[in-house]
């Protein structure tokens, strides 16, 4: 059985898993990504977490194909993570070089959103689809776009920043420094900001008003919406409409066969997707109607990014510099 180590580096936690070519997970764990004040640098803490996985192979590491990493702020050509906003190091981390030298295993690096896109492509709702878009609704909003079987990467590897497309002339500040970005509305944090905004402007009564600032999160809003709370439902409706409008724009421009929603907020199901679908329908050209499937991922949370990262070890060529044998070549 051939296995690969998939790693998903996120701002809060770093997940690791041992995955086979069918997308089956054999071993998975995570550790806090931590902050810059820790004594042990992040890369050393990551190496410490990889070591026991490799040791567990007891000299049969020939079955281990390599390491695939999904991370933010990647420079895929150089195999580096550069000036990340939410990771505990500054400057440029040559992560592919360091891990290749440490473990003598082929190591690959890809943007986190592209890793999730590949995971859906090989093991999830993107299977067999050459044109599809994945939108991850977590703390922020991530997006991966596949066009004609290739990951849309852009001239400099910076394409797909749907989270930072402006939706409103607004005073809602984004982590990127701009105002009115989509993810300040359509994300777990955005949902909370909309709830606070709506409560301050409207007078509808709701149990949400009695919650402290710290306890009001996306999950609580979802639970109240599910129980029929009007204010919580309105918050989901505002969020879904904005997402639906942006999806309609993507469909008008790119005409994918499907849009896959993933991440914590997508677990809200119909409470989110009903206003999304109604709004898409409202904004689409007649010729685009009823052609595009909008679905929620059926992979467990984080599995798409981990399995997509791991898949790089069996679909890529030997080098992380060119993905020449990659069936989903990066444009
Ligand atoms: Zn932004």
Boltz pocket constraint, residues with backbone or C-beta under 6 A from the ligand:
constraints:
  - pocket:
      binder: B
      contacts: [[A, 163], [A, 164], [A, 174], [A, 175], [A, 176], [A, 177], [A, 178], [A, 181]]
      max_distance: 6.0
